[in-house]
Amino acid sequence: MKKVLAMLLVLAMVCGMLVGCSSGTKETTDGGTGAAPTKAADNTEEPTNPAENAKEDTITLMVPPVSATYLEKVRVWADEFHQLYPNLTIEIIETSWDDHAEKLSTMALAGEAPDIAEVSYSMIGTYAELGVGINILDYMDEAALADFDKNALDYMSLEGKTYGLPLYLSIQAIGGNKEMLEEAGVDVLDVQQNGWTFEEFKTAIANGTKDNRFGFVFATSAVTASDMLNIFGISAGLNNAFTPELKYAYTSSNMLTFLQAIEEISASGYMPNYGVDASQRMVMCQTGNAMIFGKAMPLFEGNINKNNAALEAKDGTAVEGSIPVQYAYLPIPTMNGITESCFGTVDGLMAFRNTKTTDEHLANVMLAMNYLCSGKIAADVASELYLDAVCESGRAVIGDYLVEGRDENNLASASRQMGLVVAPPTGLTADMSSKAATLMEQVIAPKLQALLAGEVTAQAMYDEICKAAYKEFGQENCVSGAIQ
């Protein structure tokens, strides 16, 4: 009973975190069809040797609006799946981003989870500990699994077990006004293709800082302050809160180096010394008040192009005071000795155990899940999110689904950065994740805001982080020195 209560508390906390960050990372595309497990490279073919008198079965699917049109399209895909397999029906449970995680966890705890549900990778461990996750390696065709990129599939795996299939790998980095960047001396294409150093980045934002314009802004208001560490901290080698050896990473000297860099560029006036709301960071770029902004995603190209069209049409829907902007999606710069990487998160479809789970039913669940994550459907979803597909069958046809007018250099930049994402270490427990989240919320985020305002030094902030981390994890479980 105590374990169940503990898991309830963790679920409640994580659900709240997911609701807080979902609005900036979820968006989609145009119709397609899925794949049978033995047809991973082509999901338009008829299933081979279907049973003439196969038993009828219903597969429940719970999904939020993964993209603007996803809920509309998933109904079409469900109908197409039924046409391929007349004995199988996908029943869709639609949710909103506000209630999806909470509703799913409530159903899972009651033993009434859907057969398949959209899940962010950070929740997989919790569901696995509750005993409602299913190791799909025991049921899914190996050829189907081989279709998916290992890096993305790793996000859906835990301790040698895989609990679902990746639907998309969302990357977050920085973006900017291409014209301003070039005026500041940045070879934008070279940066997109090869990356850049932190020194080059500092020179650029120094040159880009003008009257009424910051060279760099980042969403740092309230809980979004954690985004700066999660996304921009990669510049100092802080890829995750824990190292592969499961030691807490934010006590490393890398953390102090990162904080000192933020202290320097804030004190120099290259970025605001106050918290910037998440809703304002892209607006500041659109109004000409910022050259580079973060967190940024590939799909922001669509937002900015839409605003440019509104400006040209003079229809009154453009952002007030905005100017035409050519959006450039850029990688995070790297400090000396740091290997370039990118912050990424994976959302996918996870298989759940419930009261009607049988081996025969699970075979059908695997068929539906693979259909909804591969081939043309994978290409469709990824394209509307301005991402590359995370499976070979999706990449093979994504050209047919690309959003019209995509900037080829931004597309290539996003594709390259997806290959740089470092998956979180395996072996993390719910307790470790909970303690790390508490440290972020109660110590790191508020201290970072104080650092930007000049109210605390980088060294003092680092000392407070170490003190709190040693108390939570024990000094022996925290990194000392540098992360290599």
C-alpha positions as CSV (number, residue, x, y, z in Angstrom):
1,M,0.0,0.0,0.0
2,K,2.8,2.4,0.9
3,K,4.4,1.8,-2.6
4,V,1.1,2.6,-4.3
5,L,0.7,5.8,-2.3
6,A,4.3,6.8,-3.2
7,M,3.7,6.1,-6.8
8,L,0.5,8.2,-6.7
9,L,2.5,11.1,-5.3
10,V,5.2,10.8,-8.0
11,L,2.5,10.5,-10.7
12,A,0.8,13.7,-9.4
13,M,4.0,15.6,-9.4
14,V,5.1,14.4,-12.9
15,C,1.7,15.0,-14.4
16,G,1.9,18.6,-13.2
17,M,5.3,19.0,-14.7
18,L,4.1,17.6,-18.0
19,V,1.1,20.0,-18.1
20,G,3.4,22.9,-17.5
21,C,5.7,22.1,-20.4
22,S,3.3,20.6,-23.0
23,S,2.0,23.8,-24.5
24,G,5.3,24.7,-26.1
25,T,6.3,21.4,-27.5
26,K,3.2,19.8,-29.0
27,E,1.9,20.4,-32.6
28,T,1.2,17.7,-36.8
29,T,0.3,16.9,-40.7
30,D,-1.7,15.2,-43.5
31,G,-3.1,11.7,-43.9
32,G,-1.2,8.5,-44.4
33,T,-1.4,4.8,-43.7
34,G,0.5,2.7,-41.2
35,A,2.4,-0.6,-41.2
36,A,1.9,-4.2,-40.3
37,P,4.8,-5.5,-38.2
38,T,6.1,-7.7,-41.1
39,K,5.9,-4.7,-43.5
40,A,7.9,-2.1,-41.7
41,A,9.2,-0.4,-44.9
42,D,5.8,-0.1,-46.6
43,N,2.6,0.3,-44.7
44,T,0.2,0.4,-47.7
45,E,0.3,-3.3,-48.5
46,E,-2.5,-5.7,-47.5
47,P,-1.6,-7.9,-44.5
48,T,-0.2,-11.3,-45.5
49,N,-2.3,-14.4,-45.0
50,P,-5.1,-12.8,-42.9
51,A,-7.1,-15.3,-41.0
52,E,-10.4,-15.8,-42.7
53,N,-12.3,-16.3,-39.5
54,A,-10.2,-14.1,-37.2
55,K,-11.8,-13.2,-33.9
56,E,-13.1,-9.7,-33.6
57,D,-11.1,-7.5,-31.2
58,T,-11.2,-3.8,-30.1
59,I,-8.0,-1.9,-29.3
60,T,-8.4,1.2,-27.1
61,L,-6.1,4.1,-27.9
62,M,-5.8,7.2,-25.7
63,V,-4.2,10.3,-27.4
64,P,-4.0,14.1,-26.9
65,P,-3.7,16.6,-29.8
66,V,-0.2,15.6,-30.8
67,S,-0.5,18.2,-33.5
68,A,-3.1,20.7,-34.7
69,T,-4.7,18.0,-36.9
70,Y,-3.7,14.8,-35.2
71,L,-7.0,14.0,-33.5
72,E,-8.9,14.5,-36.8
73,K,-6.4,12.3,-38.7
74,V,-6.1,9.6,-36.2
75,R,-9.8,8.8,-36.7
76,V,-9.1,8.4,-40.5
77,W,-6.1,6.2,-39.7
78,A,-8.2,4.0,-37.4
79,D,-10.7,3.5,-40.2
80,E,-7.9,2.6,-42.7
81,F,-6.5,0.1,-40.2
82,H,-10.0,-1.5,-39.9
83,Q,-10.1,-1.8,-43.7
84,L,-6.8,-3.6,-43.6
85,Y,-7.9,-5.8,-40.7
86,P,-11.7,-6.0,-40.7
87,N,-11.7,-8.0,-37.5
88,L,-9.9,-5.3,-35.6
89,T,-11.3,-2.0,-34.5
90,I,-9.4,0.9,-32.9
91,E,-11.5,2.8,-30.4
92,I,-10.1,6.3,-29.7
93,I,-10.2,8.1,-26.4
94,E,-9.5,11.8,-27.1
95,T,-7.9,13.9,-24.4
96,S,-6.5,17.4,-24.0
97,W,-2.9,18.2,-23.0
98,D,-4.3,19.5,-19.8
99,D,-5.9,16.3,-18.7
100,H,-4.1,13.5,-20.6
101,A,-1.4,12.6,-18.1
102,E,-3.7,12.7,-15.1
103,K,-6.5,10.7,-16.8
104,L,-4.1,8.1,-18.0
105,S,-2.4,7.7,-14.6
106,T,-5.8,7.4,-12.9
107,M,-7.0,4.7,-15.3
108,A,-3.7,2.8,-15.0
109,L,-3.9,2.8,-11.2
110,A,-7.4,1.4,-11.4
111,G,-6.3,-1.4,-13.8
112,E,-8.4,0.2,-16.6
113,A,-5.6,1.6,-18.8
114,P,-6.2,1.8,-22.5
115,D,-4.3,-0.7,-24.6
116,I,-2.2,2.0,-26.2
117,A,-1.6,5.6,-25.0
118,E,0.6,8.5,-25.9
119,V,3.3,8.9,-23.3
120,S,6.3,11.1,-22.7
121,Y,9.4,9.1,-22.0
122,S,9.8,10.6,-18.5
123,M,6.7,8.7,-17.4
124,I,7.7,5.2,-18.6
125,G,9.6,4.3,-15.5
126,T,6.6,5.1,-13.3
127,Y,4.2,3.0,-15.3
128,A,6.8,0.2,-15.4
129,E,7.1,0.2,-11.6
130,L,3.3,0.1,-11.3
131,G,3.3,-3.1,-13.3
132,V,1.1,-1.8,-16.1
133,G,3.8,-1.5,-18.8
134,I,4.3,-4.3,-21.3
135,N,7.7,-5.3,-22.7
136,I,6.9,-5.2,-26.4
137,L,10.1,-7.1,-27.2
138,D,8.2,-10.3,-26.2
139,Y,5.4,-9.6,-28.7
140,M,6.4,-7.4,-31.6
141,D,8.0,-8.6,-34.8
142,E,11.8,-8.0,-34.8
143,A,11.6,-6.5,-38.4
144,A,9.2,-3.9,-37.1
145,L,11.4,-2.9,-34.2
146,A,14.4,-2.7,-36.5
147,D,12.7,0.0,-38.5
148,F,13.0,2.5,-35.6
149,D,16.1,4.6,-34.8
150,K,18.0,3.1,-31.8
151,N,18.4,6.5,-30.1
152,A,14.7,7.2,-30.2
153,L,13.8,3.6,-29.2
154,D,16.1,3.9,-26.2
155,Y,13.9,6.6,-24.8
156,M,11.0,4.0,-24.7
157,S,13.2,1.5,-23.0
158,L,14.2,0.8,-19.4
159,E,16.5,-1.8,-18.0
160,G,16.6,-4.0,-21.1
161,K,12.8,-3.8,-21.7
162,T,11.0,-1.7,-24.3
163,Y,7.6,-0.4,-23.5
164,G,6.5,1.3,-26.6
165,L,7.4,2.8,-30.0
166,P,8.6,6.4,-30.5
167,L,6.3,8.7,-32.4
168,Y,8.5,11.7,-32.7
169,L,11.7,13.1,-31.2
170,S,11.3,16.7,-30.4
171,I,14.4,18.8,-30.3
172,Q,14.8,22.2,-28.6
173,A,17.7,24.6,-29.2
174,I,17.9,28.2,-30.3
175,G,16.6,30.2,-33.3
176,G,17.1,33.6,-34.7
177,N,16.7,36.4,-37.2
178,K,18.9,35.3,-40.1
179,E,19.4,38.8,-41.5
180,M,20.5,40.1,-38.1
181,L,22.8,37.1,-37.6
182,E,24.6,37.8,-40.9
183,E,24.9,41.5,-40.0
184,A,26.5,40.3,-36.7
185,G,29.1,38.4,-38.7
186,V,27.6,34.9,-38.4
187,D,28.0,32.4,-41.3
188,V,24.5,31.0,-40.6
189,L,24.8,28.0,-43.0
190,D,28.2,27.0,-41.6
191,V,26.8,27.1,-38.1
192,Q,23.8,25.0,-39.1
193,Q,26.0,22.4,-40.8
194,N,29.0,22.3,-38.4
195,G,28.0,23.9,-35.1
196,W,29.9,26.7,-33.4
197,T,31.9,27.4,-30.3
198,F,30.7,29.4,-27.2
199,E,33.3,32.1,-28.0
200,E,31.8,32.5,-31.5
201,F,28.4,32.6,-30.0
202,K,29.4,35.3,-27.5
203,T,31.0,37.4,-30.3
204,A,27.7,37.1,-32.3
205,I,25.4,38.2,-29.4
206,A,27.8,41.0,-28.5
207,N,27.6,42.3,-32.1
208,G,23.9,41.7,-32.3
209,T,23.1,43.7,-29.1
210,K,21.9,47.2,-30.1
211,D,19.7,49.9,-28.6
212,N,16.4,48.3,-27.8
213,R,17.7,44.9,-29.0
214,F,19.3,42.0,-27.1
215,G,21.6,39.7,-28.8
216,F,20.1,36.7,-26.9
217,V,17.0,36.0,-24.9
218,F,15.8,32.8,-23.2
219,A,12.6,31.9,-21.5
220,T,13.6,32.1,-17.8
221,S,10.4,33.3,-16.0
222,A,9.1,31.1,-13.2
223,V,9.4,27.3,-13.9
224,T,10.7,27.9,-17.4
225,A,14.1,28.8,-15.8
226,S,14.7,25.1,-15.8
227,D,14.6,25.1,-19.6
228,M,17.7,27.2,-19.8
229,L,19.7,24.6,-17.9
230,N,18.1,21.6,-19.6
231,I,18.5,23.0,-23.1
232,F,21.3,25.5,-23.0
233,G,23.3,23.7,-20.3
234,I,24.3,21.2,-23.0
235,S,26.8,23.8,-24.1
236,A,28.8,22.9,-21.0
237,G,28.3,19.1,-21.3
238,L,25.3,19.0,-19.0
239,N,23.2,16.6,-21.1
240,N,21.1,15.2,-18.2
241,A,20.6,15.6,-14.5
242,F,22.4,12.2,-14.0
243,T,25.5,10.7,-15.6
244,P,25.5,7.3,-17.2
245,E,26.9,6.1,-13.8
246,L,23.8,7.6,-12.2
247,K,25.6,10.3,-10.3
248,Y,23.9,13.7,-10.0
249,A,25.6,15.9,-12.6
250,Y,24.8,19.4,-11.5
251,T,27.5,19.4,-8.8
252,S,30.2,19.0,-11.4
253,S,32.6,21.7,-12.4
254,N,30.8,21.8,-15.7
255,M,27.9,23.4,-13.8
256,L,30.0,26.1,-12.3
257,T,31.5,26.9,-15.8
258,F,28.0,27.1,-17.2
259,L,26.7,29.5,-14.5
260,Q,29.8,31.7,-14.9
261,A,29.1,32.0,-18.6
262,I,25.5,33.0,-18.0
263,E,26.6,35.5,-15.3
264,E,29.0,37.0,-17.8
265,I,26.6,37.5,-20.8
266,S,23.9,38.7,-18.5
267,A,26.1,41.3,-16.8
268,S,27.4,42.4,-20.2
269,G,23.9,43.3,-21.2
270,Y,23.8,40.8,-24.1
271,M,20.7,39.2,-22.6
272,P,17.9,40.4,-20.2
273,N,18.7,40.5,-16.5
274,Y,15.1,39.6,-15.7
275,G,12.8,36.7,-16.4
276,V,11.4,36.4,-19.9
277,D,8.0,34.7,-20.2
278,A,7.9,31.7,-22.5
279,S,5.2,33.4,-24.6
280,Q,7.5,36.4,-25.2
281,R,10.8,35.0,-26.3
282,M,9.8,34.4,-29.9
283,V,7.7,37.6,-29.9
284,M,10.9,39.5,-29.1
285,C,12.5,38.1,-32.2
286,Q,9.5,38.9,-34.3
287,T,9.4,42.5,-33.1
288,G,13.1,43.0,-33.6
289,N,13.9,43.2,-29.9
290,A,16.1,40.0,-29.9
291,M,18.4,38.5,-32.5
292,I,18.6,34.9,-31.0
293,F,16.0,33.3,-28.8
294,G,15.5,30.1,-26.9
295,K,14.0,27.7,-26.3
296,A,13.4,27.3,-30.0
297,M,12.0,24.4,-32.0
298,P,12.0,23.7,-35.8
299,L,8.2,24.2,-36.0
300,F,8.6,27.9,-35.1
301,E,9.5,28.4,-38.7
302,G,5.8,27.9,-39.5
303,N,4.7,30.4,-36.8
304,I,7.1,33.1,-38.1
305,N,6.2,32.5,-41.7
306,K,2.5,32.8,-40.9
307,N,3.2,36.1,-39.1
308,N,5.2,37.3,-42.2
309,A,2.2,36.4,-44.4
310,A,-0.1,38.4,-42.1
311,L,2.2,41.4,-42.3
312,E,2.2,41.3,-46.1
313,A,-1.6,40.9,-46.2
314,K,-2.0,43.7,-43.6
315,D,-5.0,41.8,-42.2
316,G,-4.4,42.9,-38.6
317,T,-3.5,39.4,-37.3
318,A,0.2,39.9,-37.2
319,V,2.0,40.3,-33.9
320,E,1.8,43.9,-32.8
321,G,5.0,45.8,-33.8
322,S,6.5,42.8,-35.6
323,I,8.8,42.9,-38.6
324,P,9.4,40.4,-41.4
325,V,11.8,37.7,-40.1
326,Q,13.6,34.9,-41.9
327,Y,13.9,32.2,-39.2
328,A,17.2,30.3,-38.8
329,Y,17.1,27.2,-36.6
330,L,20.5,26.9,-34.8
331,P,22.5,24.4,-32.7
332,I,23.6,25.1,-29.1
333,P,27.2,26.4,-29.1
334,T,29.8,24.3,-27.3
335,M,32.4,25.2,-24.7
336,N,36.1,24.0,-24.8
337,G,36.4,20.2,-24.8
338,I,32.6,19.6,-24.9
339,T,31.2,17.3,-27.6
340,E,28.3,18.9,-29.4
341,S,24.8,17.5,-28.5
342,C,21.2,18.6,-28.6
343,F,18.4,18.5,-26.0
344,G,15.6,16.1,-27.1
345,T,12.5,14.5,-25.7
346,V,10.6,11.6,-27.1
347,D,6.9,11.0,-27.1
348,G,5.6,7.7,-28.3
349,L,2.8,5.2,-28.0
350,M,3.1,2.8,-25.0
351,A,1.4,-0.5,-24.5
352,F,-0.5,-1.0,-21.3
353,R,-1.8,-4.0,-19.4
354,N,-5.4,-4.1,-18.3
355,T,-8.2,-6.5,-17.4
356,K,-8.7,-7.8,-21.0
357,T,-5.0,-8.4,-21.7
358,T,-4.2,-11.7,-23.3
359,D,-1.4,-12.9,-25.6
360,E,-3.9,-13.0,-28.5
361,H,-5.1,-9.5,-27.7
362,L,-1.5,-8.2,-27.4
363,A,-0.7,-9.5,-30.8
364,N,-3.4,-7.2,-32.2
365,V,-2.2,-4.3,-30.0
366,M,1.3,-4.6,-31.4
367,L,-0.1,-4.6,-34.9
368,A,-2.0,-1.3,-34.2
369,M,0.8,0.4,-32.4
370,N,3.3,-0.3,-35.1
371,Y,0.8,0.9,-37.7
372,L,0.3,4.2,-35.9
373,C,4.0,4.9,-35.5
374,S,5.6,4.0,-38.8
375,G,5.6,4.6,-42.5
376,K,3.4,7.4,-43.9
377,I,1.8,8.2,-40.5
378,A,5.2,8.7,-38.9
379,A,6.2,10.9,-41.9
380,D,3.0,12.9,-41.5
381,V,3.3,13.5,-37.8
382,A,7.0,14.4,-38.0
383,S,6.5,16.7,-41.0
384,E,3.8,18.9,-39.3
385,L,6.1,19.2,-36.3
386,Y,8.9,20.3,-38.7
387,L,10.9,17.2,-37.6
388,D,12.5,14.2,-39.3
389,A,10.9,10.8,-38.8
390,V,12.4,8.5,-36.3
391,C,12.0,5.3,-38.4
392,E,13.4,4.3,-41.7
393,S,9.9,3.7,-43.2
394,G,8.9,7.2,-42.3
395,R,12.0,8.9,-43.7
396,A,11.5,7.0,-47.0
397,V,8.3,8.8,-47.7
398,I,8.6,12.1,-45.7
399,G,9.3,14.0,-48.9
400,D,5.6,13.5,-49.8
401,Y,4.5,15.1,-46.6
402,L,6.8,18.1,-46.1
403,V,5.1,21.3,-45.2
404,E,5.1,23.5,-48.2
405,G,7.7,26.3,-48.2
406,R,10.1,24.6,-45.7
407,D,13.5,26.2,-45.6
408,E,15.9,23.4,-46.7
409,N,18.7,24.6,-44.4
410,N,16.5,24.6,-41.4
411,L,15.3,21.2,-42.3
412,A,18.8,19.9,-42.6
413,S,19.8,21.6,-39.4
414,A,17.0,19.9,-37.5
415,S,17.8,16.6,-39.0
416,R,21.5,16.9,-38.0
417,Q,20.6,17.9,-34.5
418,M,18.3,15.0,-34.0
419,G,21.3,12.8,-34.5
420,L,23.1,14.6,-31.7
421,V,20.5,13.9,-28.9
422,V,21.8,12.0,-25.9
423,A,19.2,9.7,-24.4
424,P,18.9,9.8,-20.6
425,P,20.8,7.1,-18.7
426,T,19.2,3.9,-17.9
427,G,18.5,2.7,-14.3
428,L,17.0,5.9,-12.9
429,T,14.4,5.4,-10.2
430,A,11.2,7.4,-9.6
431,D,12.8,8.5,-6.3
432,M,15.9,9.9,-8.0
433,S,13.8,11.7,-10.6
434,S,11.5,13.1,-7.9
435,K,14.5,14.5,-5.9
436,A,16.1,16.0,-9.0
437,A,12.8,17.7,-9.9
438,T,12.5,19.1,-6.4
439,L,16.1,20.5,-6.5
440,M,15.3,22.1,-9.9
441,E,12.1,23.7,-8.6
442,Q,13.2,24.8,-5.2
443,V,16.9,25.6,-5.7
444,I,18.2,25.8,-9.2
445,A,15.3,27.7,-11.0
446,P,14.9,30.5,-8.4
447,K,18.7,30.9,-8.0
448,L,19.1,31.1,-11.8
449,Q,16.6,34.0,-11.9
450,A,18.6,35.7,-9.1
451,L,21.8,35.1,-11.0
452,L,20.4,36.8,-14.1
453,A,19.4,39.8,-12.0
454,G,22.8,40.1,-10.4
455,E,21.5,39.2,-7.0
456,V,23.7,36.2,-6.5
457,T,27.0,35.1,-8.0
458,A,27.7,32.0,-10.0
459,Q,29.9,30.6,-7.3
460,A,27.3,31.2,-4.6
461,M,24.6,29.6,-6.6
462,Y,26.8,26.6,-7.4
463,D,27.6,26.2,-3.7
464,E,23.9,26.2,-2.8
465,I,23.2,23.5,-5.5
466,C,26.0,21.3,-4.1
467,K,24.8,21.7,-0.5
468,A,21.3,20.8,-1.4
469,A,22.3,17.9,-3.7
470,Y,24.7,16.4,-1.1
471,K,21.8,16.4,1.4
472,E,19.4,14.7,-1.1
473,F,21.7,12.2,-2.7
474,G,24.8,11.9,-0.5
475,Q,28.1,13.4,-1.6
476,E,29.3,10.0,-2.9
477,N,26.4,10.0,-5.4
478,C,27.2,13.4,-6.8
479,V,29.8,14.3,-9.4
480,S,32.9,16.0,-8.2
481,G,35.2,17.6,-10.8
482,A,34.5,17.6,-14.5
483,I,32.2,15.4,-16.6
484,Q,34.2,14.1,-19.5
